[in-house]
């Protein structure tokens, strides 16, 4: 199954994750919230409804990149690699 990465081309953590996924030959699609309103809307829905974001929001973080695999959301790149 293809991984979906939601992040921003302006975010160093997103750029790092994309490079690691390419290095490991992981099949993925990238949705850039900085250049696509549909991607931003999808991300905001995930962020507002998924409990893994509670700690991120409490710390004032954005929580990108996020990874979707088999309809599960993770913020941990190692879960994908």
HTML snippet that shows the backbone in 3Dmol.js (N, CA, C, O; Angstrom):
<script src="https://3Dmol.org/build/3Dmol-min.js"></script>
<div id="view" style="width:600px;height:400px;position:relative"></div>
<script>
const pdb = `
ATOM      1  N   UNK A   1       0.836  -1.180   0.000  1.00  0.00           N
ATOM      2  CA  UNK A   1       0.000   0.000   0.000  1.00  0.00           C
ATOM      3  C   UNK A   1       0.880   1.243   0.000  1.00  0.00           C
ATOM      4  O   UNK A   1       1.900   1.296   0.687  1.00  0.00           O
ATOM      5  N   UNK A   2       0.480   2.225  -0.767  1.00  0.00           N
ATOM      6  CA  UNK A   2       1.235   3.468  -0.878  1.00  0.00           C
ATOM      7  C   UNK A   2       1.036   4.317   0.380  1.00  0.00           C
ATOM      8  O   UNK A   2      -0.073   4.421   0.904  1.00  0.00           O
ATOM      9  N   UNK A   3       2.119   4.913   0.850  1.00  0.00           N
ATOM     10  CA  UNK A   3       2.101   5.814   1.995  1.00  0.00           C
ATOM     11  C   UNK A   3       1.709   7.205   1.504  1.00  0.00           C
ATOM     12  O   UNK A   3       2.098   7.614   0.411  1.00  0.00           O
ATOM     13  N   UNK A   4       0.943   7.923   2.309  1.00  0.00           N
ATOM     14  CA  UNK A   4       0.651   9.324   2.021  1.00  0.00           C
ATOM     15  C   UNK A   4       1.381  10.159   3.058  1.00  0.00           C
ATOM     16  O   UNK A   4       1.244   9.934   4.261  1.00  0.00           O
ATOM     17  N   UNK A   5       2.150  11.113   2.590  1.00  0.00           N
ATOM     18  CA  UNK A   5       2.870  12.037   3.460  1.00  0.00           C
ATOM     19  C   UNK A   5       2.203  13.401   3.318  1.00  0.00           C
ATOM     20  O   UNK A   5       2.074  13.930   2.214  1.00  0.00           O
ATOM     21  N   UNK A   6       1.782  13.960   4.449  1.00  0.00           N
ATOM     22  CA  UNK A   6       1.218  15.305   4.439  1.00  0.00           C
ATOM     23  C   UNK A   6       2.189  16.198   5.192  1.00  0.00           C
ATOM     24  O   UNK A   6       2.525  15.936   6.347  1.00  0.00           O
ATOM     25  N   UNK A   7       2.635  17.252   4.529  1.00  0.00           N
ATOM     26  CA  UNK A   7       3.597  18.162   5.133  1.00  0.00           C
ATOM     27  C   UNK A   7       3.728  19.416   4.297  1.00  0.00           C
ATOM     28  O   UNK A   7       2.817  19.789   3.558  1.00  0.00           O
ATOM     29  N   UNK A   8       4.873  20.058   4.424  1.00  0.00           N
ATOM     30  CA  UNK A   8       5.128  21.294   3.692  1.00  0.00           C
ATOM     31  C   UNK A   8       6.541  21.286   3.133  1.00  0.00           C
ATOM     32  O   UNK A   8       7.485  20.851   3.792  1.00  0.00           O
ATOM     33  N   UNK A   9       6.667  21.776   1.907  1.00  0.00           N
ATOM     34  CA  UNK A   9       7.996  21.892   1.305  1.00  0.00           C
ATOM     35  C   UNK A   9       8.829  22.962   2.018  1.00  0.00           C
ATOM     36  O   UNK A   9      10.023  23.094   1.748  1.00  0.00           O
ATOM     37  N   UNK A  10       8.216  23.720   2.918  1.00  0.00           N
ATOM     38  CA  UNK A  10       8.921  24.740   3.698  1.00  0.00           C
ATOM     39  C   UNK A  10       9.402  24.217   5.051  1.00  0.00           C
ATOM     40  O   UNK A  10      10.107  24.921   5.774  1.00  0.00           O
ATOM     41  N   UNK A  11       9.028  22.994   5.392  1.00  0.00           N
ATOM     42  CA  UNK A  11       9.333  22.414   6.706  1.00  0.00           C
ATOM     43  C   UNK A  11      10.560  21.504   6.617  1.00  0.00           C
ATOM     44  O   UNK A  11      10.555  20.545   5.845  1.00  0.00           O
ATOM     45  N   UNK A  12      11.613  21.789   7.395  1.00  0.00           N
ATOM     46  CA  UNK A  12      12.811  20.939   7.342  1.00  0.00           C
ATOM     47  C   UNK A  12      12.534  19.487   7.734  1.00  0.00           C
ATOM     48  O   UNK A  12      13.151  18.575   7.184  1.00  0.00           O
ATOM     49  N   UNK A  13      11.616  19.259   8.676  1.00  0.00           N
ATOM     50  CA  UNK A  13      11.296  17.882   9.071  1.00  0.00           C
ATOM     51  C   UNK A  13      10.622  17.124   7.929  1.00  0.00           C
ATOM     52  O   UNK A  13      10.868  15.934   7.733  1.00  0.00           O
ATOM     53  N   UNK A  14       9.776  17.818   7.183  1.00  0.00           N
ATOM     54  CA  UNK A  14       9.128  17.193   6.027  1.00  0.00           C
ATOM     55  C   UNK A  14      10.159  16.857   4.960  1.00  0.00           C
ATOM     56  O   UNK A  14      10.140  15.758   4.406  1.00  0.00           O
ATOM     57  N   UNK A  15      11.052  17.786   4.667  1.00  0.00           N
ATOM     58  CA  UNK A  15      12.094  17.553   3.655  1.00  0.00           C
ATOM     59  C   UNK A  15      12.963  16.362   4.055  1.00  0.00           C
ATOM     60  O   UNK A  15      13.287  15.517   3.221  1.00  0.00           O
ATOM     61  N   UNK A  16      13.339  16.298   5.326  1.00  0.00           N
ATOM     62  CA  UNK A  16      14.140  15.175   5.826  1.00  0.00           C
ATOM     63  C   UNK A  16      13.395  13.854   5.619  1.00  0.00           C
ATOM     64  O   UNK A  16      13.967  12.880   5.129  1.00  0.00           O
ATOM     65  N   UNK A  17      12.117  13.831   5.995  1.00  0.00           N
ATOM     66  CA  UNK A  17      11.324  12.605   5.866  1.00  0.00           C
ATOM     67  C   UNK A  17      11.209  12.173   4.408  1.00  0.00           C
ATOM     68  O   UNK A  17      11.335  10.988   4.100  1.00  0.00           O
ATOM     69  N   UNK A  18      10.971  13.118   3.517  1.00  0.00           N
ATOM     70  CA  UNK A  18      10.862  12.781   2.096  1.00  0.00           C
ATOM     71  C   UNK A  18      12.165  12.186   1.570  1.00  0.00           C
ATOM     72  O   UNK A  18      12.147  11.230   0.796  1.00  0.00           O
ATOM     73  N   UNK A  19      13.288  12.749   1.988  1.00  0.00           N
ATOM     74  CA  UNK A  19      14.601  12.221   1.570  1.00  0.00           C
ATOM     75  C   UNK A  19      14.802  10.800   2.083  1.00  0.00           C
ATOM     76  O   UNK A  19      15.266   9.933   1.342  1.00  0.00           O
ATOM     77  N   UNK A  20      14.455  10.555   3.346  1.00  0.00           N
ATOM     78  CA  UNK A  20      14.609   9.218   3.931  1.00  0.00           C
ATOM     79  C   UNK A  20      13.710   8.199   3.229  1.00  0.00           C
ATOM     80  O   UNK A  20      14.125   7.069   2.973  1.00  0.00           O
ATOM     81  N   UNK A  21      12.488   8.601   2.923  1.00  0.00           N
ATOM     82  CA  UNK A  21      11.579   7.695   2.220  1.00  0.00           C
ATOM     83  C   UNK A  21      12.129   7.343   0.840  1.00  0.00           C
ATOM     84  O   UNK A  21      12.066   6.187   0.422  1.00  0.00           O
ATOM     85  N   UNK A  22      12.668   8.335   0.133  1.00  0.00           N
ATOM     86  CA  UNK A  22      13.261   8.076  -1.183  1.00  0.00           C
ATOM     87  C   UNK A  22      14.470   7.160  -1.065  1.00  0.00           C
ATOM     88  O   UNK A  22      14.625   6.226  -1.852  1.00  0.00           O
ATOM     89  N   UNK A  23      15.334   7.429  -0.075  1.00  0.00           N
ATOM     90  CA  UNK A  23      16.521   6.589   0.143  1.00  0.00           C
ATOM     91  C   UNK A  23      16.135   5.135   0.373  1.00  0.00           C
ATOM     92  O   UNK A  23      16.827   4.222  -0.079  1.00  0.00           O
ATOM     93  N   UNK A  24      15.027   4.924   1.077  1.00  0.00           N
ATOM     94  CA  UNK A  24      14.579   3.577   1.419  1.00  0.00           C
ATOM     95  C   UNK A  24      13.602   2.998   0.398  1.00  0.00           C
ATOM     96  O   UNK A  24      13.001   1.947   0.618  1.00  0.00           O
ATOM     97  N   UNK A  25      13.456   3.708  -0.723  1.00  0.00           N
ATOM     98  CA  UNK A  25      12.610   3.251  -1.828  1.00  0.00           C
ATOM     99  C   UNK A  25      11.177   2.946  -1.395  1.00  0.00           C
ATOM    100  O   UNK A  25      10.571   1.973  -1.845  1.00  0.00           O
ATOM    101  N   UNK A  26      10.650   3.792  -0.519  1.00  0.00           N
ATOM    102  CA  UNK A  26       9.263   3.667  -0.068  1.00  0.00           C
ATOM    103  C   UNK A  26       8.361   4.345  -1.096  1.00  0.00           C
ATOM    104  O   UNK A  26       8.631   5.466  -1.526  1.00  0.00           O
ATOM    105  N   UNK A  27       7.305   3.668  -1.479  1.00  0.00           N
ATOM    106  CA  UNK A  27       6.336   4.212  -2.433  1.00  0.00           C
ATOM    107  C   UNK A  27       5.398   5.157  -1.676  1.00  0.00           C
ATOM    108  O   UNK A  27       4.685   4.732  -0.768  1.00  0.00           O
ATOM    109  N   UNK A  28       5.402   6.442  -2.054  1.00  0.00           N
ATOM    110  CA  UNK A  28       4.581   7.409  -1.323  1.00  0.00           C
ATOM    111  C   UNK A  28       4.079   8.513  -2.237  1.00  0.00           C
ATOM    112  O   UNK A  28       4.638   8.779  -3.301  1.00  0.00           O
ATOM    113  N   UNK A  29       3.009   9.143  -1.787  1.00  0.00           N
ATOM    114  CA  UNK A  29       2.491  10.369  -2.394  1.00  0.00           C
ATOM    115  C   UNK A  29       2.679  11.483  -1.383  1.00  0.00           C
ATOM    116  O   UNK A  29       2.480  11.278  -0.186  1.00  0.00           O
ATOM    117  N   UNK A  30       3.062  12.664  -1.855  1.00  0.00           N
ATOM    118  CA  UNK A  30       3.271  13.817  -0.984  1.00  0.00           C
ATOM    119  C   UNK A  30       2.172  14.837  -1.210  1.00  0.00           C
ATOM    120  O   UNK A  30       1.907  15.240  -2.343  1.00  0.00           O
ATOM    121  N   UNK A  31       1.538  15.250  -0.130  1.00  0.00           N
ATOM    122  CA  UNK A  31       0.524  16.300  -0.177  1.00  0.00           C
ATOM    123  C   UNK A  31       1.084  17.508   0.558  1.00  0.00           C
ATOM    124  O   UNK A  31       1.330  17.460   1.763  1.00  0.00           O
ATOM    125  N   UNK A  32       1.282  18.585  -0.182  1.00  0.00           N
ATOM    126  CA  UNK A  32       1.927  19.792   0.336  1.00  0.00           C
ATOM    127  C   UNK A  32       0.871  20.793   0.811  1.00  0.00           C
ATOM    128  O   UNK A  32       0.159  21.385   0.000  1.00  0.00           O
ATOM    129  N   UNK A  33       0.777  20.972   2.125  1.00  0.00           N
ATOM    130  CA  UNK A  33      -0.239  21.877   2.681  1.00  0.00           C
ATOM    131  C   UNK A  33       0.066  23.339   2.387  1.00  0.00           C
ATOM    132  O   UNK A  33      -0.803  24.196   2.546  1.00  0.00           O
ATOM    133  N   UNK A  34       1.292  23.633   1.960  1.00  0.00           N
ATOM    134  CA  UNK A  34       1.665  25.015   1.640  1.00  0.00           C
ATOM    135  C   UNK A  34       1.219  25.436   0.246  1.00  0.00           C
ATOM    136  O   UNK A  34       1.164  26.628  -0.057  1.00  0.00           O
ATOM    137  N   UNK A  35       0.902  24.473  -0.594  1.00  0.00           N
ATOM    138  CA  UNK A  35       0.566  24.825  -1.976  1.00  0.00           C
ATOM    139  C   UNK A  35      -0.767  24.252  -2.450  1.00  0.00           C
ATOM    140  O   UNK A  35      -1.137  24.422  -3.612  1.00  0.00           O
ATOM    141  N   UNK A  36      -1.484  23.581  -1.564  1.00  0.00           N
ATOM    142  CA  UNK A  36      -2.736  22.943  -1.970  1.00  0.00           C
ATOM    143  C   UNK A  36      -3.792  23.100  -0.879  1.00  0.00           C
ATOM    144  O   UNK A  36      -3.643  22.568   0.221  1.00  0.00           O
ATOM    145  N   UNK A  37      -4.860  23.835  -1.193  1.00  0.00           N
ATOM    146  CA  UNK A  37      -5.946  23.976  -0.219  1.00  0.00           C
ATOM    147  C   UNK A  37      -6.615  22.641   0.103  1.00  0.00           C
ATOM    148  O   UNK A  37      -6.933  22.403   1.268  1.00  0.00           O
ATOM    149  N   UNK A  38      -6.846  21.758  -0.876  1.00  0.00           N
ATOM    150  CA  UNK A  38      -7.417  20.454  -0.514  1.00  0.00           C
ATOM    151  C   UNK A  38      -6.523  19.671   0.457  1.00  0.00           C
ATOM    152  O   UNK A  38      -7.026  19.028   1.378  1.00  0.00           O
ATOM    153  N   UNK A  39      -5.208  19.722   0.255  1.00  0.00           N
ATOM    154  CA  UNK A  39      -4.290  19.043   1.172  1.00  0.00           C
ATOM    155  C   UNK A  39      -4.339  19.683   2.551  1.00  0.00           C
ATOM    156  O   UNK A  39      -4.317  18.980   3.561  1.00  0.00           O
ATOM    157  N   UNK A  40      -4.407  21.008   2.605  1.00  0.00           N
ATOM    158  CA  UNK A  40      -4.497  21.710   3.886  1.00  0.00           C
ATOM    159  C   UNK A  40      -5.784  21.336   4.610  1.00  0.00           C
ATOM    160  O   UNK A  40      -5.764  21.084   5.815  1.00  0.00           O
ATOM    161  N   UNK A  41      -6.895  21.299   3.893  1.00  0.00           N
ATOM    162  CA  UNK A  41      -8.172  20.933   4.505  1.00  0.00           C
ATOM    163  C   UNK A  41      -8.135  19.499   5.030  1.00  0.00           C
ATOM    164  O   UNK A  41      -8.628  19.225   6.124  1.00  0.00           O
ATOM    165  N   UNK A  42      -7.556  18.589   4.258  1.00  0.00           N
ATOM    166  CA  UNK A  42      -7.431  17.198   4.699  1.00  0.00           C
ATOM    167  C   UNK A  42      -6.593  17.121   5.972  1.00  0.00           C
ATOM    168  O   UNK A  42      -6.959  16.439   6.929  1.00  0.00           O
ATOM    169  N   UNK A  43      -5.455  17.835   5.971  1.00  0.00           N
ATOM    170  CA  UNK A  43      -4.584  17.825   7.139  1.00  0.00           C
ATOM    171  C   UNK A  43      -5.289  18.397   8.372  1.00  0.00           C
ATOM    172  O   UNK A  43      -5.217  17.812   9.453  1.00  0.00           O
ATOM    173  N   UNK A  44      -5.965  19.527   8.216  1.00  0.00           N
ATOM    174  CA  UNK A  44      -6.652  20.141   9.355  1.00  0.00           C
ATOM    175  C   UNK A  44      -7.721  19.221   9.924  1.00  0.00           C
ATOM    176  O   UNK A  44      -7.911  19.171  11.140  1.00  0.00           O
ATOM    177  N   UNK A  45      -8.415  18.498   9.069  1.00  0.00           N
ATOM    178  CA  UNK A  45      -9.402  17.534   9.549  1.00  0.00           C
ATOM    179  C   UNK A  45      -8.733  16.438  10.376  1.00  0.00           C
ATOM    180  O   UNK A  45      -9.226  16.071  11.442  1.00  0.00           O
ATOM    181  N   UNK A  46      -7.614  15.920   9.884  1.00  0.00           N
ATOM    182  CA  UNK A  46      -6.874  14.893  10.628  1.00  0.00           C
ATOM    183  C   UNK A  46      -6.396  15.457  11.959  1.00  0.00           C
ATOM    184  O   UNK A  46      -6.560  14.821  13.000  1.00  0.00           O
ATOM    185  N   UNK A  47      -5.812  16.641  11.929  1.00  0.00           N
ATOM    186  CA  UNK A  47      -5.247  17.265  13.135  1.00  0.00           C
ATOM    187  C   UNK A  47      -6.313  17.541  14.190  1.00  0.00           C
ATOM    188  O   UNK A  47      -6.057  17.401  15.386  1.00  0.00           O
ATOM    189  N   UNK A  48      -7.492  17.928  13.755  1.00  0.00           N
ATOM    190  CA  UNK A  48      -8.546  18.276  14.710  1.00  0.00           C
ATOM    191  C   UNK A  48      -9.310  17.066  15.227  1.00  0.00           C
ATOM    192  O   UNK A  48      -9.998  17.171  16.243  1.00  0.00           O
ATOM    193  N   UNK A  49      -9.211  15.926  14.562  1.00  0.00           N
ATOM    194  CA  UNK A  49     -10.001  14.766  14.973  1.00  0.00           C
ATOM    195  C   UNK A  49      -9.180  13.594  15.497  1.00  0.00           C
ATOM    196  O   UNK A  49      -9.749  12.666  16.071  1.00  0.00           O
ATOM    197  N   UNK A  50      -7.869  13.608  15.319  1.00  0.00           N
ATOM    198  CA  UNK A  50      -7.052  12.469  15.723  1.00  0.00           C
ATOM    199  C   UNK A  50      -6.379  12.737  17.062  1.00  0.00           C
ATOM    200  O   UNK A  50      -5.693  13.747  17.219  1.00  0.00           O
ATOM    201  N   UNK A  51      -6.569  11.837  18.034  1.00  0.00           N
ATOM    202  CA  UNK A  51      -6.009  12.062  19.372  1.00  0.00           C
ATOM    203  C   UNK A  51      -4.481  12.127  19.430  1.00  0.00           C
ATOM    204  O   UNK A  51      -3.936  12.635  20.411  1.00  0.00           O
ATOM    205  N   UNK A  52      -3.774  11.630  18.411  1.00  0.00           N
ATOM    206  CA  UNK A  52      -2.309  11.711  18.468  1.00  0.00           C
ATOM    207  C   UNK A  52      -1.825  13.156  18.416  1.00  0.00           C
ATOM    208  O   UNK A  52      -0.663  13.435  18.710  1.00  0.00           O
ATOM    209  N   UNK A  53      -2.709  14.070  18.045  1.00  0.00           N
ATOM    210  CA  UNK A  53      -2.328  15.478  17.948  1.00  0.00           C
ATOM    211  C   UNK A  53      -2.525  16.263  19.236  1.00  0.00           C
ATOM    212  O   UNK A  53      -2.150  17.434  19.291  1.00  0.00           O
ATOM    213  N   UNK A  54      -3.098  15.667  20.270  1.00  0.00           N
ATOM    214  CA  UNK A  54      -3.349  16.404  21.514  1.00  0.00           C
ATOM    215  C   UNK A  54      -2.058  16.977  22.098  1.00  0.00           C
ATOM    216  O   UNK A  54      -1.998  18.159  22.438  1.00  0.00           O
ATOM    217  N   UNK A  55      -1.037  16.146  22.212  1.00  0.00           N
ATOM    218  CA  UNK A  55       0.238  16.609  22.773  1.00  0.00           C
ATOM    219  C   UNK A  55       0.876  17.670  21.880  1.00  0.00           C
ATOM    220  O   UNK A  55       1.413  18.661  22.375  1.00  0.00           O
ATOM    221  N   UNK A  56       0.817  17.462  20.577  1.00  0.00           N
ATOM    222  CA  UNK A  56       1.373  18.429  19.622  1.00  0.00           C
ATOM    223  C   UNK A  56       0.701  19.783  19.801  1.00  0.00           C
ATOM    224  O   UNK A  56       1.373  20.811  19.888  1.00  0.00           O
ATOM    225  N   UNK A  57      -0.629  19.779  19.856  1.00  0.00           N
ATOM    226  CA  UNK A  57      -1.378  21.031  20.001  1.00  0.00           C
ATOM    227  C   UNK A  57      -1.096  21.692  21.350  1.00  0.00           C
ATOM    228  O   UNK A  57      -0.973  22.914  21.429  1.00  0.00           O
ATOM    229  N   UNK A  58      -0.993  20.890  22.409  1.00  0.00           N
ATOM    230  CA  UNK A  58      -0.702  21.445  23.740  1.00  0.00           C
ATOM    231  C   UNK A  58       0.654  22.131  23.796  1.00  0.00           C
ATOM    232  O   UNK A  58       0.850  23.070  24.567  1.00  0.00           O
ATOM    233  N   UNK A  59       1.590  21.661  22.975  1.00  0.00           N
ATOM    234  CA  UNK A  59       2.929  22.256  22.932  1.00  0.00           C
ATOM    235  C   UNK A  59       3.033  23.373  21.898  1.00  0.00           C
ATOM    236  O   UNK A  59       4.096  23.974  21.739  1.00  0.00           O
ATOM    237  N   UNK A  60       1.930  23.654  21.192  1.00  0.00           N
ATOM    238  CA  UNK A  60       1.935  24.709  20.181  1.00  0.00           C
ATOM    239  C   UNK A  60       2.558  24.299  18.865  1.00  0.00           C
ATOM    240  O   UNK A  60       2.909  25.151  18.049  1.00  0.00           O
ATOM    241  N   UNK A  61       2.699  22.994  18.648  1.00  0.00           N
ATOM    242  CA  UNK A  61       3.310  22.497  17.420  1.00  0.00           C
ATOM    243  C   UNK A  61       2.314  22.360  16.289  1.00  0.00           C
ATOM    244  O   UNK A  61       1.103  22.465  16.484  1.00  0.00           O
ATOM    245  N   UNK A  62       2.845  22.126  15.107  1.00  0.00           N
ATOM    246  CA  UNK A  62       2.007  21.946  13.930  1.00  0.00           C
ATOM    247  C   UNK A  62       1.723  20.467  13.662  1.00  0.00           C
ATOM    248  O   UNK A  62       0.611  20.104  13.278  1.00  0.00           O
ATOM    249  N   UNK A  63       2.729  19.619  13.865  1.00  0.00           N
ATOM    250  CA  UNK A  63       2.519  18.183  13.698  1.00  0.00           C
ATOM    251  C   UNK A  63       2.690  17.682  12.279  1.00  0.00           C
ATOM    252  O   UNK A  63       1.967  16.792  11.831  1.00  0.00           O
ATOM    253  N   UNK A  64       3.659  18.262  11.571  1.00  0.00           N
ATOM    254  CA  UNK A  64       3.990  17.748  10.242  1.00  0.00           C
ATOM    255  C   UNK A  64       5.464  17.374  10.225  1.00  0.00           C
ATOM    256  O   UNK A  64       6.268  17.953  10.955  1.00  0.00           O
ATOM    257  N   UNK A  65       5.806  16.423   9.405  1.00  0.00           N
ATOM    258  CA  UNK A  65       4.939  15.685   8.507  1.00  0.00           C
ATOM    259  C   UNK A  65       4.121  14.637   9.263  1.00  0.00           C
ATOM    260  O   UNK A  65       4.500  14.181  10.342  1.00  0.00           O
ATOM    261  N   UNK A  66       3.005  14.278   8.671  1.00  0.00           N
ATOM    262  CA  UNK A  66       2.255  13.133   9.172  1.00  0.00           C
ATOM    263  C   UNK A  66       2.187  12.108   8.051  1.00  0.00           C
ATOM    264  O   UNK A  66       2.269  12.439   6.868  1.00  0.00           O
ATOM    265  N   UNK A  67       2.038  10.872   8.451  1.00  0.00           N
ATOM    266  CA  UNK A  67       2.084   9.758   7.513  1.00  0.00           C
ATOM    267  C   UNK A  67       0.802   8.947   7.641  1.00  0.00           C
ATOM    268  O   UNK A  67       0.378   8.616   8.748  1.00  0.00           O
ATOM    269  N   UNK A  68       0.196   8.632   6.519  1.00  0.00           N
ATOM    270  CA  UNK A  68      -1.006   7.814   6.492  1.00  0.00           C
ATOM    271  C   UNK A  68      -0.675   6.499   5.811  1.00  0.00           C
ATOM    272  O   UNK A  68      -0.187   6.465   4.681  1.00  0.00           O
ATOM    273  N   UNK A  69      -0.954   5.415   6.526  1.00  0.00           N
ATOM    274  CA  UNK A  69      -0.707   4.076   5.995  1.00  0.00           C
ATOM    275  C   UNK A  69      -1.859   3.188   6.440  1.00  0.00           C
ATOM    276  O   UNK A  69      -2.131   3.062   7.634  1.00  0.00           O
ATOM    277  N   UNK A  70      -2.523   2.584   5.492  1.00  0.00           N
ATOM    278  CA  UNK A  70      -3.657   1.707   5.804  1.00  0.00           C
ATOM    279  C   UNK A  70      -4.675   2.408   6.701  1.00  0.00           C
ATOM    280  O   UNK A  70      -5.184   1.815   7.652  1.00  0.00           O
ATOM    281  N   UNK A  71      -4.964   3.651   6.399  1.00  0.00           N
ATOM    282  CA  UNK A  71      -5.934   4.480   7.120  1.00  0.00           C
ATOM    283  C   UNK A  71      -5.522   4.794   8.559  1.00  0.00           C
ATOM    284  O   UNK A  71      -6.340   5.281   9.340  1.00  0.00           O
ATOM    285  N   UNK A  72      -4.272   4.524   8.915  1.00  0.00           N
ATOM    286  CA  UNK A  72      -3.742   4.875  10.234  1.00  0.00           C
ATOM    287  C   UNK A  72      -2.816   6.069  10.080  1.00  0.00           C
ATOM    288  O   UNK A  72      -2.108   6.204   9.082  1.00  0.00           O
ATOM    289  N   UNK A  73      -2.836   6.938  11.094  1.00  0.00           N
ATOM    290  CA  UNK A  73      -2.022   8.154  11.072  1.00  0.00           C
ATOM    291  C   UNK A  73      -0.899   8.011  12.087  1.00  0.00           C
ATOM    292  O   UNK A  73      -1.122   7.572  13.216  1.00  0.00           O
ATOM    293  N   UNK A  74       0.310   8.383  11.680  1.00  0.00           N
ATOM    294  CA  UNK A  74       1.433   8.429  12.605  1.00  0.00           C
ATOM    295  C   UNK A  74       2.258   9.680  12.325  1.00  0.00           C
ATOM    296  O   UNK A  74       2.272  10.203  11.211  1.00  0.00           O
ATOM    297  N   UNK A  75       2.933  10.138  13.351  1.00  0.00           N
ATOM    298  CA  UNK A  75       3.859  11.257  13.214  1.00  0.00           C
ATOM    299  C   UNK A  75       5.300  10.765  13.252  1.00  0.00           C
ATOM    300  O   UNK A  75       6.236  11.561  13.183  1.00  0.00           O
ATOM    301  N   UNK A  76       5.474   9.456  13.362  1.00  0.00           N
ATOM    302  CA  UNK A  76       6.789   8.856  13.542  1.00  0.00           C
ATOM    303  C   UNK A  76       7.277   8.231  12.229  1.00  0.00           C
ATOM    304  O   UNK A  76       6.714   7.244  11.756  1.00  0.00           O
ATOM    305  N   UNK A  77       8.309   8.806  11.661  1.00  0.00           N
ATOM    306  CA  UNK A  77       8.882   8.295  10.416  1.00  0.00           C
ATOM    307  C   UNK A  77       9.323   6.843  10.556  1.00  0.00           C
ATOM    308  O   UNK A  77       9.190   6.067   9.610  1.00  0.00           O
ATOM    309  N   UNK A  78       9.842   6.466  11.715  1.00  0.00           N
ATOM    310  CA  UNK A  78      10.303   5.092  11.923  1.00  0.00           C
ATOM    311  C   UNK A  78       9.172   4.072  11.782  1.00  0.00           C
ATOM    312  O   UNK A  78       9.422   2.921  11.426  1.00  0.00           O
ATOM    313  N   UNK A  79       7.934   4.480  12.056  1.00  0.00           N
ATOM    314  CA  UNK A  79       6.796   3.574  11.867  1.00  0.00           C
ATOM    315  C   UNK A  79       6.611   3.213  10.398  1.00  0.00           C
ATOM    316  O   UNK A  79       6.055   2.162  10.077  1.00  0.00           O
ATOM    317  N   UNK A  80       7.072   4.076   9.517  1.00  0.00           N
ATOM    318  CA  UNK A  80       6.921   3.868   8.081  1.00  0.00           C
ATOM    319  C   UNK A  80       8.123   3.133   7.497  1.00  0.00           C
ATOM    320  O   UNK A  80       7.978   2.294   6.608  1.00  0.00           O
ATOM    321  N   UNK A  81       9.315   3.457   8.010  1.00  0.00           N
ATOM    322  CA  UNK A  81      10.534   2.820   7.504  1.00  0.00           C
ATOM    323  C   UNK A  81      10.629   1.431   8.077  1.00  0.00           C
ATOM    324  O   UNK A  81      11.580   0.707   7.785  1.00  0.00           O
TER     325      UNK A  81
END
`;
const viewer = $3Dmol.createViewer("view");
viewer.addModel(pdb, "pdb");
viewer.setStyle({}, {cartoon: {color: "spectrum"}});
viewer.zoomTo();
viewer.render();
</script>
